[in-house]
Amino acid sequence: MYVAELRILAQTCGFCGCLHNLLIRDKVVLSVQDASTCKRSLRQHKLTLAKCIEIMKSEAVSVTQMKHMYQQDKLEDVHKVNSSTYTWP
Protein backbone atom coordinates (compact mmCIF):
# COMPACT_ATOMS: atom_id res chain seq x y z
CA MET A 1 0.00 0.00 0.00
CA TYR A 2 2.84 2.37 0.88
CA VAL A 3 4.50 1.75 -2.49
CA ALA A 4 1.21 2.35 -4.30
CA GLU A 5 0.90 5.73 -2.61
CA LEU A 6 4.50 6.56 -3.53
CA ARG A 7 3.78 5.65 -7.16
CA ILE A 8 0.90 8.14 -7.21
CA LEU A 9 3.07 10.84 -5.67
CA ALA A 10 5.89 10.10 -8.12
CA GLN A 11 3.60 10.84 -11.06
CA THR A 12 3.14 14.41 -9.85
CA CYS A 13 6.76 15.14 -8.91
CA GLY A 14 7.83 16.26 -12.39
CA PHE A 15 10.81 13.90 -12.65
CA CYS A 16 11.53 11.74 -15.66
CA GLY A 17 9.41 8.59 -15.65
CA CYS A 18 12.55 6.46 -15.73
CA LEU A 19 13.50 7.77 -12.27
CA HIS A 20 10.21 6.90 -10.55
CA ASN A 21 11.15 3.34 -9.56
CA LEU A 22 14.59 4.45 -8.35
CA LEU A 23 13.15 7.24 -6.24
CA ILE A 24 10.44 5.00 -4.82
CA ARG A 25 13.05 2.35 -4.01
CA ASP A 26 15.21 4.91 -2.23
CA LYS A 27 12.26 6.25 -0.24
CA VAL A 28 11.24 2.74 0.83
CA VAL A 29 14.77 1.85 1.95
CA LEU A 30 15.23 5.11 3.83
CA SER A 31 11.81 4.81 5.51
CA VAL A 32 12.51 1.44 7.08
CA GLN A 33 12.40 1.57 10.88
CA ASP A 34 14.46 -1.58 11.40
CA ALA A 35 18.19 -0.98 10.99
CA SER A 36 18.98 -4.59 10.03
CA THR A 37 16.38 -4.52 7.23
CA CYS A 38 17.80 -1.26 5.96
CA LYS A 39 21.34 -2.71 6.01
CA ARG A 40 20.17 -5.84 4.21
CA SER A 41 18.65 -3.68 1.46
CA LEU A 42 21.71 -1.46 1.15
CA ARG A 43 24.01 -4.48 0.84
CA GLN A 44 22.21 -5.66 -2.30
CA HIS A 45 24.13 -5.15 -5.52
CA LYS A 46 21.96 -3.31 -8.06
CA LEU A 47 18.92 -3.16 -5.80
CA THR A 48 15.73 -2.86 -7.81
CA LEU A 49 12.35 -1.74 -6.54
CA ALA A 50 11.02 -5.28 -6.98
CA LYS A 51 13.88 -6.75 -4.94
CA CYS A 52 13.43 -4.03 -2.32
CA ILE A 53 9.74 -4.89 -1.95
CA GLU A 54 10.62 -8.58 -1.73
CA ILE A 55 13.09 -7.89 1.09
CA MET A 56 10.57 -5.76 2.99
CA LYS A 57 7.87 -8.43 2.67
CA SER A 58 10.19 -11.24 3.76
CA GLU A 59 11.33 -9.22 6.77
CA ALA A 60 7.73 -8.48 7.75
CA VAL A 61 6.84 -12.17 7.50
CA SER A 62 9.92 -13.10 9.54
CA VAL A 63 8.99 -10.66 12.30
CA THR A 64 5.44 -12.02 12.40
CA GLN A 65 6.68 -15.61 12.55
CA MET A 66 9.17 -14.79 15.30
CA LYS A 67 6.46 -13.12 17.38
CA HIS A 68 4.20 -16.13 16.90
CA MET A 69 6.98 -18.56 17.88
CA TYR A 70 7.83 -16.49 20.94
CA GLN A 71 4.19 -16.44 22.02
CA GLN A 72 3.94 -20.21 21.54
CA ASP A 73 7.05 -20.71 23.70
CA LYS A 74 5.54 -18.52 26.40
CA LEU A 75 2.26 -20.46 26.33
CA GLU A 76 4.13 -23.77 26.61
CA ASP A 77 6.12 -22.40 29.55
CA VAL A 78 2.89 -21.34 31.27
CA HIS A 79 1.39 -24.78 30.78
CA LYS A 80 4.53 -26.42 32.14
CA VAL A 81 4.45 -24.24 35.24
CA ASN A 82 0.75 -24.80 35.82
CA SER A 83 0.91 -28.56 35.38
CA SER A 84 4.00 -29.05 37.51
CA THR A 85 2.93 -26.91 40.45
CA TYR A 86 -0.63 -28.12 40.73
CA THR A 87 -1.18 -30.99 43.08
CA TRP A 88 -4.19 -33.19 42.70
CA PRO A 89 -6.30 -33.75 45.82
ZINORBEL-V44441 format. One record per pair of residues at least 24 apart in sequence whose ideal C-beta (glycine too) atoms are under 10 Angstrom apart, sorted by the first residue. I is the first residue (numbers start at 1). J is the second residue. Records with the same first field share a line. If there is no record, write none. Layout:
I=J, J
This chain:
2=27, 28, 31, 53, 56
3=27, 28, 49, 52, 53, 56
6=31, 49
7=49
20=49
21=48, 49, 50, 52
22=47, 48, 49
23=49
24=49, 52, 53
25=49, 50, 51, 52, 53
26=52
27=52
28=52, 53, 55, 56
29=55, 56
31=56
32=56, 59
34=59, 60, 63
37=62, 63
